[in-house]
Amino acid sequence: MTNKVHMLPNAAIRPNGEPNPHVVELLEDLLSRAKSGEIVSLQATGFCSNDDRYTVWAHSTAEDIYATVGAIEWLKQEYIHRHGEALD
C-alpha cells in the first residue's frame, strides 16, 4: 500500500537509486531472522524515494491483537522520543 504524504520540514529523503545502507542492513537482518523462524509476523512502514509511504503487514493470525497494537504504540512513542525536536 502506498500513499502520498507531505514530509516534515528538514526531512530529507534519498533520491531515486541511492540505497540507504542502514535500511539494507536492517532488512537483511530481518530476512535472516524470518528465514530461521525467529520472526513470525511483521508490521512496518517506510518512505520511498519518490515520497510515497508504504505499509506492510505479514502475519498468519490475529491471536494476540493487544500485543500487536501495544508494539505499534511503543514504536510510535519511541519514534517521537528519538525525533521529538521535529515537532517543536
HELIX and SHEET records of a PDB file:
HELIX    1   1 PRO A   21  LYS A   35  1                                  15    
HELIX    2   2 ILE A   65  HIS A   83  1                                  19    
HELIX    3   3 GLY A   84  LEU A   87  5                                   4    
SHEET    1   A 3 THR A   2  LYS A   4  0                                        
SHEET    2   A 3 ASP A  52  ALA A  58 -1                                        
SHEET    3   A 3 LEU A  42  PHE A  47 -1                                        
END                                                                             
